[in-house]
Protein backbone atom coordinates (compact mmCIF):
# COMPACT_ATOMS: atom_id res chain seq x y z
CA UNK A 1 0.00 0.00 0.00
CA UNK A 2 1.32 3.44 -0.89
CA UNK A 3 1.45 5.94 1.93
CA UNK A 4 1.31 9.61 2.77
CA UNK A 5 4.36 9.60 5.04
CA UNK A 6 7.72 11.03 4.08
CA UNK A 7 9.98 9.23 1.63
CA UNK A 8 12.17 6.63 3.24
CA UNK A 9 10.14 6.63 6.45
CA UNK A 10 10.48 3.45 8.54
CA UNK A 11 7.57 1.03 8.67
CA UNK A 12 4.91 2.25 11.11
CA UNK A 13 2.43 0.13 13.02
CA UNK A 14 -0.57 1.76 11.34
CA UNK A 15 -1.46 3.24 7.98
CA UNK A 16 -4.33 5.20 9.48
CA UNK A 17 -5.41 6.50 12.90
CA UNK A 18 -8.79 8.09 13.66
CA UNK A 19 -8.11 10.79 16.26
CA UNK A 20 -11.14 11.90 18.28
CA UNK A 21 -12.75 8.56 17.54
CA UNK A 22 -15.11 8.75 20.51
CA UNK A 23 -16.48 12.18 19.57
CA UNK A 24 -19.84 12.67 17.89
CA UNK A 25 -18.42 12.74 14.36
CA UNK A 26 -15.48 10.46 15.12
CA UNK A 27 -17.70 7.47 15.91
CA UNK A 28 -19.24 7.67 12.44
CA UNK A 29 -15.79 7.95 10.86
CA UNK A 30 -14.71 4.81 12.74
CA UNK A 31 -17.65 2.88 11.32
CA UNK A 32 -16.85 4.08 7.80
CA UNK A 33 -13.19 3.08 8.12
CA UNK A 34 -14.33 -0.36 9.32
CA UNK A 35 -16.62 -0.72 6.29
CA UNK A 36 -13.81 0.17 3.89
CA UNK A 37 -11.28 -2.03 5.68
CA UNK A 38 -13.67 -4.99 5.44
CA UNK A 39 -14.75 -4.25 1.88
CA UNK A 40 -11.65 -5.41 0.05
CA UNK A 41 -11.12 -2.04 -1.64
CA UNK A 42 -7.51 -1.67 -0.56
CA UNK A 43 -4.58 -3.52 -2.05
CA UNK A 44 -3.43 -4.69 1.37
CA UNK A 45 -5.19 -5.24 4.67
CA UNK A 46 -5.60 -1.92 6.45
CA UNK A 47 -3.70 -1.60 9.72
CA UNK A 48 -5.50 1.09 11.70
CA UNK A 49 -6.19 2.43 15.15
CA UNK A 50 -8.47 4.75 17.09
CA UNK A 51 -7.12 7.49 19.35
CA UNK A 52 -8.52 9.68 22.08
CA UNK A 53 -8.36 10.53 25.77
CA UNK A 54 -10.37 7.64 27.23
CA UNK A 55 -9.61 3.98 26.62
CA UNK A 56 -13.08 3.06 27.87
CA UNK A 57 -14.81 5.40 25.42
CA UNK A 58 -12.64 4.21 22.53
CA UNK A 59 -13.42 0.58 23.33
CA UNK A 60 -17.12 1.47 23.49
CA UNK A 61 -16.93 3.02 20.02
CA UNK A 62 -15.30 -0.14 18.63
CA UNK A 63 -17.93 -2.30 20.34
CA UNK A 64 -20.71 -0.16 18.88
CA UNK A 65 -19.16 -0.46 15.41
CA UNK A 66 -18.92 -4.24 15.82
CA UNK A 67 -22.58 -4.43 16.86
CA UNK A 68 -23.74 -2.31 13.93
CA UNK A 69 -21.50 -3.82 11.25
CA UNK A 70 -20.82 -7.29 12.61
CA UNK A 71 -17.66 -8.35 14.43
CA UNK A 72 -16.09 -9.59 11.21
CA UNK A 73 -16.18 -6.04 9.82
CA UNK A 74 -13.43 -4.94 12.19
CA UNK A 75 -11.19 -7.75 10.96
CA UNK A 76 -7.84 -7.87 12.71
CA UNK A 77 -7.53 -6.15 16.06
CA UNK A 78 -7.87 -2.38 15.83
CA UNK A 79 -5.25 -0.48 17.82
CA UNK A 80 -6.22 1.83 20.68
CA UNK A 81 -3.98 4.83 21.35
CA UNK A 82 -4.37 7.23 24.27
CA UNK A 83 -3.87 10.78 23.06
CA UNK A 84 -4.89 14.19 24.38
CA UNK A 85 -4.68 17.23 22.12
CA UNK A 86 -3.50 19.19 25.19
CA UNK A 87 -0.55 16.83 25.69
CA UNK A 88 2.00 17.49 22.94
CA UNK A 89 4.02 14.36 23.73
CA UNK A 90 0.99 12.10 23.30
CA UNK A 91 0.05 13.74 19.98
CA UNK A 92 3.62 13.35 18.72
CA UNK A 93 3.63 9.69 19.81
CA UNK A 94 0.42 9.11 17.85
CA UNK A 95 1.86 10.77 14.74
CA UNK A 96 5.01 8.64 14.87
CA UNK A 97 2.94 5.45 14.79
CA UNK A 98 0.95 6.12 11.63
CA UNK A 99 1.25 7.27 8.06
CA UNK A 100 -2.02 9.20 8.16
CA UNK A 101 -4.12 10.85 10.88
CA UNK A 102 -7.83 11.46 10.36
CA UNK A 103 -8.39 14.34 12.76
CA UNK A 104 -11.96 14.59 14.05
CA UNK A 105 -11.21 16.89 17.02
CA UNK A 106 -12.77 20.34 16.58
CA UNK A 107 -13.40 23.20 16.61
CA UNK A 108 -10.12 23.21 14.72
CA UNK A 109 -9.26 26.83 15.48
CA UNK A 110 -8.79 25.72 19.09
CA UNK A 111 -7.62 22.13 18.75
CA UNK A 112 -6.37 21.65 15.20
CA UNK A 113 -2.87 23.13 15.13
CA UNK A 114 -1.21 20.78 17.67
CA UNK A 115 -2.23 17.85 15.47
CA UNK A 116 -0.95 19.49 12.28
CA UNK A 117 2.33 20.44 13.95
CA UNK A 118 2.86 16.95 15.39
CA UNK A 119 2.12 15.31 12.04
CA UNK A 120 4.48 17.59 10.13
CA UNK A 121 7.27 17.20 12.69
CA UNK A 122 6.90 13.42 12.81
CA UNK A 123 6.37 12.61 9.14
CA UNK A 124 2.66 11.75 9.11
CA UNK A 125 0.05 13.09 6.72
CA UNK A 126 -3.18 14.53 8.12
CA UNK A 127 -6.74 14.94 6.91
CA UNK A 128 -9.42 16.92 8.72
CA UNK A 129 -13.01 18.02 8.15
CA UNK A 130 -12.62 21.66 9.12
CA UNK A 131 -14.99 24.24 7.69
CA UNK A 132 -13.04 27.11 9.25
CA UNK A 133 -11.23 29.23 6.62
CA UNK A 134 -9.01 31.02 9.11
CA UNK A 135 -7.67 27.75 10.51
CA UNK A 136 -7.19 26.24 7.05
CA UNK A 137 -5.32 29.20 5.64
CA UNK A 138 -3.27 29.76 8.78
CA UNK A 139 -2.05 26.16 8.57
CA UNK A 140 -1.00 26.86 4.98
CA UNK A 141 0.93 29.94 6.04
CA UNK A 142 2.70 28.25 8.95
CA UNK A 143 3.28 24.68 7.78
CA UNK A 144 3.19 24.44 3.98
CA UNK A 145 6.95 24.79 3.51
CA UNK A 146 7.91 22.32 6.23
CA UNK A 147 5.27 19.79 5.14
CA UNK A 148 6.75 19.96 1.64
CA UNK A 149 10.24 19.35 3.05
CA UNK A 150 8.96 16.38 5.05
CA UNK A 151 7.00 14.94 2.13
CA UNK A 152 3.70 14.84 4.00
CA UNK A 153 0.25 16.07 2.97
CA UNK A 154 -1.94 18.21 5.23
CA UNK A 155 -5.38 18.33 3.61
CA UNK A 156 -8.20 20.21 5.31
CA UNK A 157 -11.95 20.33 4.62
CA UNK A 158 -12.27 16.68 3.59
CA UNK A 159 -15.90 16.33 4.63
CA UNK A 160 -19.27 17.75 3.69
CA UNK A 161 -19.79 20.22 2.29
CA UNK A 162 -16.39 21.02 0.86
CA UNK A 163 -15.51 17.74 -0.87
CA UNK A 164 -18.75 17.81 -2.93
CA UNK A 165 -18.28 21.53 -3.61
CA UNK A 166 -14.59 21.50 -4.48
CA UNK A 167 -14.58 18.24 -6.43
CA UNK A 168 -17.95 19.20 -7.96
CA UNK A 169 -16.37 22.24 -9.61
CA UNK A 170 -13.60 20.05 -11.05
CA UNK A 171 -16.18 17.54 -12.26
CA UNK A 172 -18.14 20.29 -14.04
CA UNK A 173 -14.91 21.60 -15.54
CA UNK A 174 -13.94 18.19 -16.89
CA UNK A 175 -17.40 17.45 -18.30
CA UNK A 176 -17.64 20.81 -20.06
CA UNK A 177 -14.80 19.79 -22.41
CA UNK A 178 -13.86 23.39 -22.94
CA UNK A 179 -12.96 26.28 -20.65
CA UNK A 180 -15.16 26.62 -17.56
CA UNK A 181 -15.16 30.25 -16.44
CA UNK A 182 -18.00 30.55 -13.92
CA UNK A 183 -19.91 28.23 -11.59
CA UNK A 184 -22.88 28.93 -9.38
CA UNK A 185 -23.76 26.17 -6.94
CA UNK A 186 -26.90 25.57 -4.90
CA UNK A 187 -27.24 23.24 -1.94
CA UNK A 188 -30.50 21.76 -0.77
CA UNK A 189 -30.98 19.38 2.15
CA UNK A 190 -34.09 17.23 2.31
CA UNK A 191 -35.31 15.58 5.48
CA UNK A 192 -37.87 12.96 6.39
CA UNK A 193 -40.66 13.17 8.98
CA UNK A 194 -38.11 13.42 11.82
CA UNK A 195 -36.46 16.52 10.35
CA UNK A 196 -32.71 17.12 10.31
CA UNK A 197 -30.17 18.87 12.53
CA UNK A 198 -26.45 19.32 13.12
CA UNK A 199 -24.43 18.66 16.27
CA UNK A 200 -23.45 21.59 18.48
CA UNK A 201 -19.74 21.24 17.64
CA UNK A 202 -20.38 21.88 13.95
CA UNK A 203 -22.55 24.87 14.80
CA UNK A 204 -19.83 26.38 17.01
CA UNK A 205 -17.25 26.02 14.23
CA UNK A 206 -19.46 28.03 11.88
CA UNK A 207 -20.10 30.73 14.49
CA UNK A 208 -16.40 31.13 15.28
CA UNK A 209 -15.65 31.35 11.57
CA UNK A 210 -18.11 34.19 11.08
CA UNK A 211 -16.78 36.02 14.12
CA UNK A 212 -13.21 36.09 12.77
CA UNK A 213 -13.68 37.56 9.30
CA UNK A 214 -11.41 40.53 10.08
CA UNK A 215 -8.60 38.25 11.22
CA UNK A 216 -9.03 36.18 8.06
CA UNK A 217 -8.52 39.24 5.89
CA UNK A 218 -5.31 40.09 7.77
CA UNK A 219 -4.11 36.52 7.40
CA UNK A 220 -4.64 36.59 3.64
CA UNK A 221 -2.54 39.74 3.39
CA UNK A 222 0.30 37.89 5.12
CA UNK A 223 -0.02 34.96 2.72
CA UNK A 224 0.03 37.32 -0.24
CA UNK A 225 -2.06 35.26 -2.63
CA UNK A 226 -1.21 35.90 -6.27
CA UNK A 227 -4.20 37.15 -8.28
CA UNK A 228 -5.70 34.66 -10.70
CA UNK A 229 -7.09 35.92 -14.00
CA UNK A 230 -10.86 35.90 -14.33
CA UNK A 231 -12.06 34.96 -17.80
CA UNK A 232 -15.51 35.61 -19.24
CA UNK A 233 -18.50 37.36 -17.73
CA UNK A 234 -18.58 37.74 -13.96
CA UNK A 235 -21.44 36.21 -11.99
CA UNK A 236 -24.07 38.53 -10.63
CA UNK A 237 -23.69 39.25 -6.92
CA UNK A 238 -26.52 37.80 -4.86
CA UNK A 239 -28.22 39.50 -1.92
CA UNK A 240 -28.69 38.05 1.58
CA UNK A 241 -31.96 36.48 0.40
CA UNK A 242 -32.83 35.99 -3.25
CA UNK A 243 -35.26 34.11 -5.46
CA UNK A 244 -33.74 31.35 -7.57
CA UNK A 245 -35.41 30.96 -10.97
CA UNK A 246 -34.09 27.42 -11.60
CA UNK A 247 -35.50 26.01 -8.36
CA UNK A 248 -38.44 28.41 -7.98
CA UNK A 249 -37.62 29.10 -4.35
CA UNK A 250 -35.77 31.53 -2.13
CA UNK A 251 -32.12 30.93 -1.22
CA UNK A 252 -29.60 32.38 1.19
CA UNK A 253 -25.79 32.53 0.92
CA UNK A 254 -24.12 29.54 2.53
CA UNK A 255 -21.92 30.53 5.50
CA UNK A 256 -19.42 27.67 5.18
CA UNK A 257 -15.91 27.55 3.77
CA UNK A 258 -16.81 26.51 0.22
CA UNK A 259 -15.88 29.78 -1.47
CA UNK A 260 -12.47 30.10 0.16
CA UNK A 261 -11.55 26.44 -0.36
CA UNK A 262 -12.64 26.35 -4.00
CA UNK A 263 -10.65 29.51 -4.71
CA UNK A 264 -7.58 28.01 -3.05
CA UNK A 265 -7.90 24.91 -5.22
CA UNK A 266 -8.37 26.87 -8.41
CA UNK A 267 -5.47 29.17 -7.54
CA UNK A 268 -3.23 26.12 -7.09
CA UNK A 269 -4.41 24.49 -10.31
CA UNK A 270 -3.78 27.69 -12.23
CA UNK A 271 -0.40 28.64 -10.78
CA UNK A 272 1.10 25.15 -10.39
CA UNK A 273 -0.53 23.18 -13.19
CA UNK A 274 -1.48 25.97 -15.61
CA UNK A 275 -5.06 24.70 -15.69
CA UNK A 276 -8.32 26.60 -16.10
CA UNK A 277 -8.67 29.94 -14.26
CA UNK A 278 -10.79 29.59 -11.18
CA UNK A 279 -14.55 29.89 -11.54
CA UNK A 280 -16.44 32.25 -9.30
CA UNK A 281 -18.36 30.23 -6.78
CA UNK A 282 -21.53 30.65 -4.79
CA UNK A 283 -23.43 28.31 -2.52
CA UNK A 284 -26.73 28.45 -0.66
CA UNK A 285 -28.19 26.33 2.11
CA UNK A 286 -29.49 26.01 5.66
CA UNK A 287 -28.33 24.19 8.80
CA UNK A 288 -29.71 23.65 12.30
CA UNK A 289 -27.89 23.07 15.57
CA UNK A 290 -28.22 19.89 17.65
CA UNK A 291 -27.03 16.35 17.03
CA UNK A 292 -29.33 14.13 14.94
CA UNK A 293 -31.03 10.87 15.84
CA UNK A 294 -30.58 7.74 13.71
CA UNK A 295 -34.07 8.31 12.26
CA UNK A 296 -33.07 11.81 11.20
CA UNK A 297 -29.86 10.50 9.64
CA UNK A 298 -31.74 7.84 7.67
CA UNK A 299 -34.31 10.34 6.38
CA UNK A 300 -31.97 13.13 5.27
CA UNK A 301 -30.14 13.67 1.99
CA UNK A 302 -28.47 16.48 0.07
CA UNK A 303 -28.25 17.69 -3.49
CA UNK A 304 -25.65 20.17 -4.72
CA UNK A 305 -26.39 21.52 -8.19
CA UNK A 306 -23.78 23.31 -10.31
CA UNK A 307 -24.62 25.71 -13.11
CA UNK A 308 -21.51 26.36 -15.15
CA UNK A 309 -20.72 28.38 -18.23
CA UNK A 310 -17.68 28.83 -20.39
CA UNK A 311 -16.24 28.43 -23.84
CA UNK A 312 -16.33 25.42 -26.13
CA UNK A 313 -13.13 23.82 -27.40
CA UNK A 314 -11.44 26.06 -29.92
CA UNK A 315 -13.27 29.17 -28.71
CA UNK A 316 -10.99 31.94 -27.41
CA UNK A 317 -12.08 32.82 -23.83
CA UNK A 318 -10.56 36.28 -24.25
CA UNK A 319 -12.97 37.18 -27.03
CA UNK A 320 -16.76 37.26 -26.91
CA UNK A 321 -19.28 36.03 -24.38
CA UNK A 322 -19.40 32.47 -22.99
CA UNK A 323 -21.03 30.20 -25.54
CA UNK A 324 -21.64 26.97 -23.63
CA UNK A 325 -23.42 25.97 -20.42
CA UNK A 326 -23.54 22.82 -18.30
CA UNK A 327 -25.50 21.62 -15.28
CA UNK A 328 -24.05 18.94 -12.99
CA UNK A 329 -25.07 17.52 -9.65
CA UNK A 330 -23.67 15.86 -6.55
CA UNK A 331 -26.17 13.87 -4.50
CA UNK A 332 -25.69 11.95 -1.31
CA UNK A 333 -27.01 10.80 2.07
CA UNK A 334 -27.30 12.89 5.24
CA UNK A 335 -24.51 15.43 4.89
CA UNK A 336 -23.02 15.94 8.35
CA UNK A 337 -22.56 12.43 9.74
CA UNK A 338 -23.06 10.04 6.80
CA UNK A 339 -21.66 11.88 3.78
CA UNK A 340 -18.85 13.50 5.80
CA UNK A 341 -17.37 10.19 7.02
CA UNK A 342 -17.68 8.81 3.48
CA UNK A 343 -15.87 11.83 2.04
CA UNK A 344 -13.19 11.84 4.73
CA UNK A 345 -12.45 8.13 4.49
CA UNK A 346 -12.43 8.07 0.68
CA UNK A 347 -10.05 11.04 0.73
CA UNK A 348 -7.85 8.95 3.03
CA UNK A 349 -8.08 5.96 0.68
CA UNK A 350 -7.12 8.20 -2.25
CA UNK A 351 -4.14 9.54 -0.34
CA UNK A 352 -2.97 6.04 0.55
CA UNK A 353 -3.80 4.28 -2.72
CA UNK A 354 -3.37 7.00 -5.36
CA UNK A 355 -0.07 8.40 -4.07
CA UNK A 356 1.41 8.65 -7.57
CA UNK A 357 -1.44 11.01 -8.56
CA UNK A 358 -0.99 13.45 -5.67
CA UNK A 359 0.97 16.70 -6.09
CA UNK A 360 4.64 15.85 -6.55
CA UNK A 361 5.66 17.30 -3.21
CA UNK A 362 4.00 17.41 0.17
CA UNK A 363 2.44 20.53 1.61
CA UNK A 364 -0.79 22.01 2.95
CA UNK A 365 -3.50 21.55 0.32
CA UNK A 366 -7.21 21.99 -0.27
CA UNK A 367 -9.06 18.85 -1.48
CA UNK A 368 -9.31 19.94 -5.13
CA UNK A 369 -5.60 20.77 -5.26
CA UNK A 370 -4.59 17.47 -3.64
CA UNK A 371 -7.03 15.10 -5.34
CA UNK A 372 -7.64 16.58 -8.81
CA UNK A 373 -5.66 13.78 -10.50
CA UNK A 374 -6.74 10.92 -8.22
CA UNK A 375 -9.68 8.52 -8.36
CA UNK A 376 -11.52 10.29 -5.54
CA UNK A 377 -14.66 11.10 -7.55
CA UNK A 378 -14.89 7.49 -8.77
CA UNK A 379 -14.46 6.26 -5.21
CA UNK A 380 -17.17 8.61 -3.91
CA UNK A 381 -19.55 7.47 -6.66
CA UNK A 382 -19.17 3.88 -5.45
CA UNK A 383 -20.02 4.90 -1.89
CA UNK A 384 -23.22 6.85 -2.39
CA UNK A 385 -21.92 10.37 -3.02
CA UNK A 386 -22.80 10.52 -6.71
CA UNK A 387 -21.57 12.96 -9.36
CA UNK A 388 -23.61 13.26 -12.55
CA UNK A 389 -24.30 15.50 -15.55
CA UNK A 390 -27.86 16.82 -15.60
CA UNK A 391 -27.70 18.73 -18.88
CA UNK A 392 -24.83 18.29 -21.32
CA UNK A 393 -23.03 21.34 -22.67
CA UNK A 394 -24.69 22.76 -25.75
CA UNK A 395 -23.18 25.41 -27.99
Buried (B, 14 or more C-beta within 10 A) or exposed (E): BBBBBBEEBEEBBBBBBBBBBBBBBBBBBBBBBBBBBBEEBBEEEBBBBBBBBEEEBBBEBBEBBBEEBEEEBBBEEBBBBBBBBEEEEBBBBBBBBBBBBBBBBBBBBBBBBBBBBBBBBBBBBBBBBBBBBBBBBBBBBBBBEBBBEBBBBBBBBBBBBBBBBBBBBBBBBBBBBBBBBBBBBBBBBEBBEBEBBBBEBBBBBBEBBEEBEEEBEEBBEEEEEEEBEEBBEEBEEBEEEBEBEEEEEEBEBBBBBBBBBBBBBBBBBBEEEEBBBBBBBBBBBEBEEEBBEEEBBBBBBBBBBBBBBBBBEEBEBEEEEBBBBBBBBBBBBBBBBBBBBBBBBBBBBBBBBBBEBBBEEBBBBBBBBBBBBBBBBEBBBEBEBBBEBEEEBEE
